[in-house]
Amino acid sequence: MNTMPNITLGSPLLSAHDLSIGYLTRQCQKIVASGLNLTLAAGELVALLGPNGAGKSTLMRTLAGMQPALLGEILLNGRGLHTISAMERAQQLSIVLTEPIEAGLMTGSALVSLGRYPYTDWTGHLSAHDQAVITQAIVAVGAQSLADRLVSELSDGERQKILIARALAQATPLILLDEPTAFLDLPRRVEIARLLHQIAHDHGRAIVFSTHDLDLALRTADRVWLMSADGRIYQGAPEDLVLTGAFATVFGGEGIEFDPYSGSFRLNHPSGRRARLHSEMDETGLLMIWTRRALERAGIEVSEVIKDDSTAALTITIHAASWQIGDHHYTTLHDLIASLR
């Protein structure tokens, strides 16, 4: 889809300097986050993460020019965002929000065609070129079968595909998406994330998407903007933020902790009990991994030094088809954990 201005991959497209975001009320100025310095390059997929209330949606709307920055500067292609007219801005950035779309009897193709209106005259007439761009956008997201269906009849995942196609048809170098995988099941979330990764890398778009799905962000994003509840932001490759402890700092709380080895969260409610695992097979195999997880969920700590932990109150031996404690054998982890309660 060679329909947008020529952008050099890796070149700065969006930047924010000493940015403060929030709201102005009659009584006061409510700052959600301040001192933000951000950059976004063409061909880059960035995941915006953070706890509820950290300001992810506020940042999205501010970067899109939908609400003013309280302090600081936002540059789009080197120009101040507030100096760019609404029509020109619509040719530079597109945004997909979580609010429901009132599409009436509009078809998927008709909704995608709305992305071309920044380029049409006052009559809204679509040229042959516009029609070609619309078709290319629908094909790019794999939504050919949705083009003639009513938007009101589409599933959440199908509707997201159409909205992303509309943003593609808008032919902007920058795309912002607020929670594009919200309310989707796991296969659809993975599908949308892969689609965004492909669009960024294959079509040279700069894409920012906010999400609560940490695993999806770790696996697909080139970089992460991680917002904390105290208004700070951490930036870097997902792996860098794991290794520096940023995820543990931002998301850690009572009863939950971030596990840098698995890249996921786990409940932290130790009972003071310890277990030593012994496997007749591979010590790092699948049974060992999931046995450890089941025990930790039950509040039983498993020593990292599995064979030499003399402080463990019990020893669990893992066989090919069972788990053994003393003379008792259990054929499922459910039965094993039940016996330890």
C-alpha positions as CSV (number, residue, x, y, z in Angstrom):
1,M,0.0,0.0,0.0
2,N,2.1,2.9,-1.3
3,T,-0.5,5.5,-0.4
4,M,1.1,7.7,2.2
5,P,4.0,10.2,2.1
6,N,7.5,8.9,1.8
7,I,8.8,8.3,5.3
8,T,12.3,6.9,6.0
9,L,12.0,3.9,8.3
10,G,13.5,4.6,11.7
11,S,13.2,8.4,11.2
12,P,11.5,10.4,14.0
13,L,7.8,10.9,13.2
14,L,6.3,11.9,16.5
15,S,8.0,13.4,19.6
16,A,6.9,14.9,22.8
17,H,9.1,17.1,25.0
18,D,8.5,17.8,28.7
19,L,4.8,16.9,28.2
20,S,2.2,17.2,30.9
21,I,-1.2,15.7,30.3
22,G,-4.4,15.9,32.2
23,Y,-7.6,18.1,32.4
24,L,-8.5,21.6,33.0
25,T,-11.6,22.2,35.2
26,R,-13.2,25.4,36.4
27,Q,-11.6,24.9,39.8
28,C,-8.2,23.6,39.0
29,Q,-5.8,21.8,36.7
30,K,-5.6,18.1,37.1
31,I,-2.2,16.7,36.0
32,V,-2.3,13.0,35.2
33,A,1.4,12.7,34.2
34,S,4.2,15.2,33.6
35,G,7.7,15.5,32.3
36,L,7.1,13.0,29.5
37,N,9.7,12.8,26.7
38,L,8.7,10.4,24.0
39,T,9.8,9.6,20.4
40,L,8.2,7.4,17.8
41,A,9.8,6.3,14.5
42,A,8.3,5.1,11.2
43,G,8.1,1.3,11.0
44,E,7.8,0.9,14.7
45,L,5.2,-0.8,16.9
46,V,4.9,0.6,20.4
47,A,2.7,-0.8,23.2
48,L,1.4,1.6,25.8
49,L,1.0,-0.2,29.1
50,G,0.2,0.8,32.7
51,P,-2.3,0.2,35.5
52,N,-5.8,1.7,35.4
53,G,-5.8,5.4,36.0
54,A,-2.2,5.9,34.9
55,G,-3.3,8.1,32.0
56,K,-3.0,5.8,28.9
57,S,-6.2,7.1,27.2
58,T,-5.4,10.7,28.2
59,L,-2.0,10.3,26.6
60,M,-3.5,8.9,23.4
61,R,-6.0,11.7,23.1
62,T,-3.4,14.3,23.7
63,L,-1.0,12.9,21.1
64,A,-3.9,12.8,18.7
65,G,-4.7,16.5,19.4
66,M,-8.2,15.6,20.7
67,Q,-7.4,17.4,24.0
68,P,-4.7,20.0,24.7
69,A,-1.5,19.3,26.5
70,L,-1.2,21.1,29.8
71,L,2.5,21.8,29.3
72,G,5.2,20.9,26.9
73,E,5.4,20.3,23.1
74,I,4.2,17.6,20.7
75,L,5.9,17.6,17.3
76,L,4.5,15.7,14.3
77,N,7.0,15.5,11.4
78,G,8.9,18.3,13.1
79,R,5.9,20.6,13.3
80,G,4.0,21.7,16.4
81,L,0.8,19.6,16.6
82,H,-1.2,22.7,17.6
83,T,-0.1,24.5,14.5
84,I,-1.4,21.9,12.1
85,S,-5.0,22.3,10.8
86,A,-7.5,19.6,11.5
87,M,-7.7,18.5,7.8
88,E,-3.9,18.2,7.5
89,R,-3.7,16.4,10.8
90,A,-6.2,13.9,9.5
91,Q,-3.7,13.2,6.7
92,Q,-0.9,12.7,9.2
93,L,-2.5,10.6,11.9
94,S,-5.5,8.4,12.4
95,I,-6.9,7.1,15.7
96,V,-9.0,4.1,16.6
97,L,-10.9,4.5,19.9
98,T,-12.8,2.0,22.1
99,E,-16.1,3.9,21.9
100,P,-18.9,2.0,20.1
101,I,-19.4,3.0,16.4
102,E,-22.9,4.1,15.5
103,A,-22.8,2.8,11.9
104,G,-26.5,2.4,11.3
105,L,-27.0,0.4,8.1
106,M,-23.4,1.1,7.0
107,T,-21.4,-1.8,5.5
108,G,-17.9,-2.7,6.3
109,S,-16.6,-1.2,3.0
110,A,-18.6,2.0,3.6
111,L,-17.0,2.4,7.0
112,V,-13.5,1.9,5.6
113,S,-14.3,4.5,2.9
114,L,-14.6,7.1,5.7
115,G,-10.9,7.1,5.9
116,R,-10.6,8.7,2.5
117,Y,-12.6,11.9,3.3
118,P,-9.6,13.9,4.3
119,Y,-8.7,13.7,0.7
120,T,-12.0,14.3,-1.0
121,D,-13.7,17.6,-2.1
122,W,-16.8,19.0,-0.3
123,T,-19.1,16.6,-2.1
124,G,-17.3,13.6,-0.6
125,H,-16.9,12.0,-4.1
126,L,-14.5,9.0,-4.1
127,S,-12.2,8.7,-7.1
128,A,-11.0,5.6,-8.7
129,H,-7.8,6.0,-6.7
130,D,-9.8,6.3,-3.5
131,Q,-11.7,3.1,-4.3
132,A,-8.4,1.3,-5.0
133,V,-6.9,2.5,-1.6
134,I,-10.1,1.3,0.2
135,T,-9.8,-2.1,-1.5
136,Q,-6.1,-2.4,-0.6
137,A,-6.8,-1.6,3.0
138,I,-9.5,-4.2,3.3
139,V,-7.3,-6.8,1.7
140,A,-4.3,-5.8,4.0
141,V,-6.3,-6.7,7.1
142,G,-7.9,-9.8,5.6
143,A,-11.4,-8.4,5.8
144,Q,-12.7,-9.2,2.2
145,S,-15.5,-11.3,3.6
146,L,-16.6,-8.4,5.8
147,A,-16.8,-5.7,3.2
148,D,-20.5,-6.2,2.2
149,R,-21.8,-7.1,5.7
150,L,-23.5,-4.6,8.0
151,V,-21.2,-3.3,10.7
152,S,-23.9,-3.8,13.2
153,E,-23.8,-7.6,12.5
154,L,-20.0,-7.9,12.9
155,S,-18.4,-9.4,16.0
156,D,-16.0,-7.3,18.1
157,G,-13.0,-8.8,16.4
158,E,-14.4,-8.3,12.9
159,R,-15.3,-4.7,13.7
160,Q,-11.8,-4.0,14.9
161,K,-10.4,-5.3,11.6
162,I,-12.7,-2.9,9.7
163,L,-11.7,0.0,12.0
164,I,-8.0,-0.8,11.4
165,A,-8.7,-0.9,7.6
166,R,-10.3,2.5,7.9
167,A,-7.2,3.8,9.6
168,L,-5.1,2.2,6.8
169,A,-7.3,3.8,4.1
170,Q,-6.7,7.2,5.7
171,A,-3.1,6.6,4.6
172,T,-1.5,8.3,7.6
173,P,2.1,7.5,8.6
174,L,1.0,7.5,12.3
175,I,-1.8,5.3,13.7
176,L,-3.0,5.4,17.4
177,L,-5.2,2.7,18.8
178,D,-6.7,2.8,22.3
179,E,-7.3,-0.8,23.6
180,P,-7.8,-2.4,20.2
181,T,-7.9,-5.9,21.7
182,A,-10.3,-5.1,24.6
183,F,-13.3,-7.5,24.7
184,L,-11.7,-9.9,22.3
185,D,-11.0,-13.6,22.9
186,L,-7.4,-14.8,22.9
187,P,-7.2,-15.9,19.3
188,R,-8.6,-12.6,18.1
189,R,-6.3,-10.6,20.4
190,V,-3.3,-12.5,18.9
191,E,-4.6,-12.0,15.4
192,I,-5.0,-8.2,15.9
193,A,-1.6,-7.9,17.5
194,R,0.1,-9.7,14.6
195,L,-1.8,-7.6,12.1
196,L,-0.5,-4.4,13.8
197,H,3.0,-5.8,13.8
198,Q,2.8,-6.6,10.1
199,I,1.4,-3.2,9.2
200,A,4.1,-1.4,11.1
201,H,6.9,-3.4,9.6
202,D,5.7,-4.1,6.1
203,H,4.0,-0.8,5.4
204,G,6.3,1.5,7.4
205,R,3.6,2.9,9.7
206,A,4.3,4.1,13.2
207,I,1.8,2.5,15.5
208,V,1.0,3.0,19.2
209,F,-1.5,0.8,20.8
210,S,-2.6,0.8,24.4
211,T,-3.4,-2.5,26.1
212,H,-3.7,-4.4,29.4
213,D,-2.4,-7.6,27.8
214,L,1.2,-7.7,29.0
215,D,2.0,-11.0,27.3
216,L,0.8,-9.7,24.0
217,A,2.9,-6.6,24.3
218,L,6.0,-8.6,25.3
219,R,5.7,-10.8,22.2
220,T,4.8,-8.2,19.5
221,A,5.9,-4.7,20.4
222,D,9.2,-3.2,19.3
223,R,9.2,-0.9,22.2
224,V,7.0,-0.3,25.3
225,W,5.9,3.0,26.9
226,L,5.2,1.9,30.5
227,M,3.2,4.4,32.5
228,S,3.2,4.2,36.3
229,A,0.5,5.3,38.7
230,D,2.7,8.1,39.9
231,G,2.9,9.7,36.5
232,R,6.3,8.4,35.3
233,I,7.0,6.6,32.1
234,Y,9.6,3.9,31.3
235,Q,10.6,3.3,27.7
236,G,12.6,0.5,26.0
237,A,12.4,-2.8,24.3
238,P,10.1,-5.2,26.3
239,E,13.1,-7.3,27.3
240,D,15.0,-4.2,28.6
241,L,12.1,-3.3,30.9
242,V,11.9,-6.8,32.2
243,L,15.6,-6.9,32.9
244,T,15.7,-3.4,34.6
245,G,12.8,-4.4,36.8
246,A,10.4,-1.7,35.4
247,F,7.5,-4.1,35.1
248,A,8.0,-5.4,38.6
249,T,8.1,-1.8,39.9
250,V,5.0,-0.6,38.0
251,F,2.7,-3.6,38.4
252,G,4.0,-5.1,41.7
253,G,1.5,-5.0,44.6
254,E,0.2,-6.8,47.6
255,G,-0.5,-10.4,46.7
256,I,1.0,-10.3,43.2
257,E,4.4,-10.1,41.7
258,F,6.0,-10.1,38.2
259,D,8.1,-13.1,37.4
260,P,10.9,-12.1,35.0
261,Y,11.6,-15.7,34.1
262,S,8.2,-16.3,32.7
263,G,7.3,-12.8,31.7
264,S,4.0,-13.0,33.6
265,F,2.4,-12.3,36.9
266,R,1.9,-14.8,39.7
267,L,0.0,-14.7,43.0
268,N,2.2,-14.2,46.0
269,H,0.5,-15.6,49.0
270,P,3.1,-17.9,50.7
271,S,1.9,-20.2,53.4
272,G,5.4,-20.7,54.8
273,R,5.4,-24.3,53.4
274,R,8.2,-25.4,51.2
275,A,8.5,-28.3,48.8
276,R,11.4,-30.1,47.1
277,L,10.7,-31.4,43.6
278,H,12.4,-34.5,42.2
279,S,11.8,-35.7,38.7
280,E,12.7,-39.0,37.2
281,M,12.8,-37.3,33.8
282,D,14.0,-33.9,32.6
283,E,14.3,-31.4,35.5
284,T,13.3,-28.6,33.2
285,G,10.5,-30.4,31.4
286,L,6.8,-29.6,31.0
287,L,5.7,-31.6,34.1
288,M,8.2,-29.9,36.3
289,I,7.2,-26.4,35.1
290,W,3.4,-26.9,35.6
291,T,3.9,-28.8,38.9
292,R,5.9,-25.8,40.2
293,R,3.1,-23.4,39.0
294,A,0.4,-25.5,40.7
295,L,2.3,-25.5,44.0
296,E,3.0,-21.8,43.9
297,R,-0.7,-21.1,43.3
298,A,-1.4,-23.1,46.4
299,G,1.0,-20.9,48.4
300,I,3.8,-23.6,48.6
301,E,7.3,-22.3,47.8
302,V,9.4,-24.4,45.6
303,S,13.2,-24.0,46.2
304,E,15.3,-23.0,43.2
305,V,17.9,-25.6,44.5
306,I,15.5,-28.5,44.0
307,K,17.5,-31.5,45.0
308,D,19.5,-30.0,47.9
309,D,16.9,-28.1,49.8
310,S,17.0,-29.6,53.3
311,T,14.5,-27.1,54.6
312,A,11.7,-28.4,52.5
313,A,8.9,-30.0,54.6
314,L,7.9,-32.4,51.9
315,T,9.4,-34.1,48.8
316,I,7.3,-34.6,45.7
317,T,8.6,-37.0,43.1
318,I,7.3,-36.6,39.5
319,H,6.9,-39.8,37.5
320,A,5.8,-40.2,33.9
321,A,2.1,-40.4,34.8
322,S,1.8,-39.5,38.4
323,W,3.1,-37.5,41.4
324,Q,4.3,-39.2,44.6
325,I,4.4,-38.0,48.2
326,G,5.7,-40.7,50.5
327,D,3.6,-43.8,49.7
328,H,0.8,-41.9,48.1
329,H,0.4,-41.5,44.3
330,Y,-1.7,-38.9,42.5
331,T,-2.6,-39.1,38.8
332,T,-3.6,-35.4,38.5
333,L,-2.3,-32.1,39.8
334,H,-5.8,-31.3,41.1
335,D,-5.6,-34.4,43.4
336,L,-2.1,-33.6,44.4
337,I,-2.9,-30.0,45.4
338,A,-6.1,-31.1,47.2
339,S,-4.1,-33.5,49.4
340,L,-1.9,-30.6,50.5
341,R,-4.6,-28.3,51.7
